[in-house]
């Protein structure tokens, strides 16, 4: 089953807490603080691999979590860091933020990686807080929080040549005639329900990759038919081969109008894609009906500067000139640019206080970039730790701001996940 889109949730590991401990051994002079730092949490890392061809695996498992870091120990022992979790994705996977739609990464080359969720930092133990004036600190930090986010994955196939055309134009027959690909083929429309890749080999180490994309119909760029689901797989191709059923098919269609229909759909889907180098493969030339249209359709495409090759995928007639031309055209055509994330905008420094206070009845909620990480990083399991936090809040002007908002004894103050009763 070919699956080219998936949504997953990734969660990194939280950092381990720092420890509060002291040396008490008989022969260790002066003892002293010995609480070790917490270990860093593991990250979730996407890794591009050639071993996968679709996103099918993500239909069965959609949530991925890395290991958290361990807490620090006594005698300055650092907690064990959580292992990174590597999630393999096919080469050609584009990663978006599922909520904002922001492009995050384009994983093309084997082994290319993207850190989807970064692990939390390990908290410092009390040994890190020792100073000449405070030789026995009783405070330590909590580990950094885990990071969780939803990602949308889209697979855009890696191919040199894309085959396009109306249903039943003979694309599947053509790719099976020139490569080892074996797509399902029959004499009715919409046989191809998923893209297929085929490799055409010319000699030792020289080859081109073809992508057979399901047939397009008029209105495909708006979502009509099946082809619109797979137009994205043409975006990485260097060259397009427009396969035209020159016989007109069972319905007696006009091959020239078929050509115009597909060209309009490509232009409306992506003007950049419509500007790629292309050529026409006039298929089913072995049929008398195709011979009748050859001169008229060929003359029209010649005025547009489009090379045309009469072929028969069924009898292999004319395939060698077509493939040799493709070989040269692919070699001289640069690969399309990668999908690059937009550079992160430099956020201007916000004027005004680094926190805000909202009031809900007798509860005052303090939030802001200065106080949130301050509270999140404190372990309030000692008088010294609480006093240290209080000094930092006073320095930031939090208590002064609370008094200006009318706080009084007995009111509740909430900062982050901490609540306390205000006492003047």
N, C-alpha and C positions, 0 to 999 in steps of 0.2 A: 504494500500500500504506500502510495506516495503522499506524504504529508509535508507541506512547505510552510505552515504557520503554526505557532504554538505560543501559549502564555504560561509563564512559570513564575513561582515565587522563590526568591533566594534570601537567606538569612545568615548573616555572619555570626561568629561566636563572640560573646561578650568577654571583656578582659577580666582576669582574676583580681580579687581584692588584695591590697597590700596587708601584711600582717603586723600586729603589735606584739612584740616579745622582747625579753631581756635575758642577758646571760647571767646564770647563777652558779656556774661551775666553781668548784672550790679553789682551783688554781688559776682562774682567769681574773687578772687584776682589774678592779674597778667595774667589772661587769659591763653594763652599757646596753643600749638598744640593739636588737638583733632581728627585728622583723623584716622578712624578705619581701621583695616586690612580687606582684601577681604576674602571671604569664599573659602574653597577648592572645587575644581570640583569633581563631582561624578565619581566613577570608574565603569567599566563594569565587572561584576563578573559572571563566569559560575558556575552553581550549579548542581550537580548530583542528580537525583531524580528517584525513582522507578515508578513514575506515567507515564513515557514515555517509549515506547519500540522501537521507531524508530526516525529518524531525519526528519520525514515528515514535521513537522512544519516549518523547515528552507527552504522548497521549496517555501513557500509563503511570508516569511519575511526574508530578508537576511542582513538588516542593523540595527544596534542597537547603540543608542547614549544615554549617561548619561547626567544628567543636569549639566550646568555650575554653578560655584559659583557666588554669587552676590557681587557687589562692596561694600567696606566698607562705613560707614556713618559718620556723624558728632558725636560729643560727644563720641568718642572712640567706636562707635558701629561697631562690626564685621559683615561683610556681611554673609548672610545665605549660608551655604555649600550646594552644589548640592547633591541630593540623589543618592546613588549607584543604578545601574540598574542590577538586577539579571536576568540572562538568564538561564532557565532550560534546561538541556540536559539529555539524558538517562544514567543510570549507565553503565559503560563500554565504554564511549566516550573517544577517544584519540584525543588530540588537537595538531595540527601542525601549524607552521608559513607557510602561503600559499606561500610566496615568496621564502624563504630560504629552506623550508622543515624541519626545525628544530623541534624536538619533544619538546613540551612545558609542557604538563601535561597529566596524565592518571587518569581520574575521575571514580573510581570504586565504592566506598562506598557511600551510600545515605547521602546527606548533604555535601559531599566533595566539596571544592570550588577552583577556580583558578581565580586570578585577571588578566583578559585578557587585559585591558587597564586601567592604573592608572590615576586618576584625577589630574589635575594641582594644584600646590600649590597656596594658596591665597597670593596676594602681600601685603607687609607691608604698613601701612598708615604713614603719616608724624609724628604721635605721637611716632612711634618706632625709629625715627631718632634724637630725642631730646638729646642733650648732654649739659654738663655744659658750653661749649663754643659756642654752637649753640642751643639756647633755642626756636627758632622759625623757624624750618626747613620748607621749602616749597617743599620738594621732597617726592615722594612715589613710590612704585614699582608696575609694572604691574603684573597681575596674571600669573601663569605658563601656558604654552600652553597645549592644549588637545593632547592626544595620540591616533593615529589611526593606525589600522593594519588589515590585512586580515588574517583570520584563516581558516584552513581546518580541518573539523571534520570527524572522522571515528569511526563508532560504531563497536565494537568487542563484540559479545554477551557473557553474563556471563552464562556459563553452566558447569556442572560437566562432562558430557559425550557427545562426538560428534559422530554422526552416519555418516559414510562415505560409499561410494560404487558407482558402476556404475548406470546409470539411470535405473529405473524399477527393482532395486534389492529388493525392498520391504521396504525401510527405512520409508516411510510415513505410510505404513500399520502397521509397527512395533510400531512407536511412538503413533499411534492412538489406538493400542491394549493395551498399557501399561499406557496410560495417558489420560487426557481429551482433548489433542490436536486433532484437526480435519482438517488436511491438505487435499487438493484436491487429490483424488486418482483415477487413471484410468489405463487401460491396454495399455498404449502407453508411449514411452520415453518422458523425460523432463516434466513430470506432475508437479513436484515441481519447482516453479519458484522463491521461496524465502525461507529463513530459517524459521523453526518453533521450538518453545520451548514447551516441555512437562514436567510435573512434575510427578514423580513416588513416591507415598507415601507408606511408610512401617508401619507407626504407628504414634502415637501422637508426632508431632514435628520432625519426621525423614523423609527425602525425598532426592531425587537426581533430578537434572534438566538435561534433554536430549535436544540436539540440532540436528534437522534433517536438514542437509546441502544439497542443490541441488546436484544431481548426477554429478560426475566427469567423464570426458572422457580422453582418451589419449591426452597428450599435454595441459592439463588444466593449468599447472604451467606457460605455455607460453601465455595463454590467450584463448585457444580453449574452445568452449562450454560455458556453463553457470556457471559451478562450480567454475572457477577461481575467479569469482566476490565475492565468499563467503568463500574462504579458510581462510580468516582472522578470521572468526568466530570460527575456531577450535583452535586458538592460546591460548585461555584462558581455554580450557578444560583440565581436569586432565587425562581422559581416553578416548581412541578411541574404538569404536565398528565398525569393518569392516563387513558390511552386504554383504554377497555373495549369489547370486541367484544360489543355488546348482543345479537347474534343467537345467541351461543353457539358459533359456528363450526361446522365440519364434524363435530366430535365431540359437539355438543350440550351444551357445558359450561354451568354455571350462571354467568351474568355477575356475580352478587353474590359468589359464592365466588372468582371470578377477582379481583375487587376486593380482597377480604380477603387473598388470597394475596400480592399485590404489596405491600399495605400492611404486612403482617408482615415481608416481606423488607427493606423500607426501614427499618423500626424496628429490626430486628436488625442491620442493617449500620451504621446511624448514627441514634441517637435525635434528634440535632440536624437531620439531613436530613429525617427523618420529620415534624419540626415546621414545615417550610417551608410557606408558603402554597401551596395546591393547589386544583385544580378537576378535575372529571371531564368527559371528552369521550365521550359515549355514541355510539360509531361504528356505522356500517352501519344507521342508522335507516331507510334506504330499504327494508330487507328486512322481510317480514311477521313473521319470527321475532323481530326486534328490537322491533317494536311490542308484541309480547306481553309482553315483560319490562320495558317502559319504566316503567309506574306502580310496580311492586313495587320495582325497584332504585332508582328516583328517590326514593321515599318513605324508603327506608333511608338514603340519603346525606343527605337533608334533615334527618334526626334528628341527623346528625353535623355539620351546618352546612357541608357541602361543596356549592358551586355545581356544577350539572350542566348540560351543554349537549348536546342531541341533535344529532348531525351525521352527514353522510355525506361522507367524504373523496372517495369515488368520484364523486358527483354534485355536490359542493360545497354541499350543502344544510346550512344552519345555520352556515356557517363565519364569516360576518360578525359575528354576536353573540358568538361565541367569541373572535375576534381583538380585538374592541373591549373586551371584558372583560379580556383579557390585557394590552392596551395600558395600561389604567388601573391594573391590579394591579402590573405591573412598575414603573410610574412611582412608585407610592407605597411600594414595598418596597425597603428599603436592600440594597445588595450584601452578601453574606456576608463575614465577616472574612477577611483574608488569612492565609496560613499563616506565622506569625511564629516565627523561631528563638528558642529559650529563651535568656534573657540569660546571658552567661557568668558563672559563679559566681566570686566573689572567693576565690582560693585562699589559705588561711591560710599564713603564713610558717612553714616547717618549722623545728622546733627541732633543735639538734645541729649537727654538722659539715656543711659544704656539699659533702662528697664521701664516697665509700665506697671501701674497698679489699677486694678479694677475692684469694685466693691459689690458684693452680693449679700445684702442685709448686714449681718455682723461678721462676715468673712471677707478678708482682704486678700486678693490673689496678686502676687508679684511675679512677673514674667519678664524675660528679656535676655539678650545675648550675653550680658555680663553676669547675671545671677544664676541662670539655668545650669551651665556647666559647673559653677562654683558649688552649688548644692549637690549636684549629681556626683561630684568627685569626693565628697566628704563622708567618712565613716563617723557617725555621731555616737560612738560607744564609750566616750570618755569625756570628763569635764574639760580637759584641755582641748579636745577636738571641737566641742561646742563653743568654747571661748574663742578659738581661732576663727571659726565661721562667723561668730558675732562680730569680731574685729573687722573682718573683710566686708561684712554687710554695712557696718557703720562707716567704713572708709568710702564705700560706694554711695552713701547717702540714703540707704534704704529706710532706716529708722526715721530720719528727718522727714522723708517723703511721706511715710505712713502717718506721722503726727500731723502733717499738713492736710492729710485727707480725713482727719478726724478719728483716728484709731484711739481706743481707750482700753483701760484694764479689762481683761476678760474676753476681748474680741479674738477671733481666730485669724491667724495669718498663715497662708499657704504659699510655699515656694517650692516649685517642682513637686516631688512626691512627699515633701515634708510639711507637716502641720504643727503649729505650736500656739499656745495661748499667750497673747501679748501682756506683758507686765512692765509698767513704766519704771 
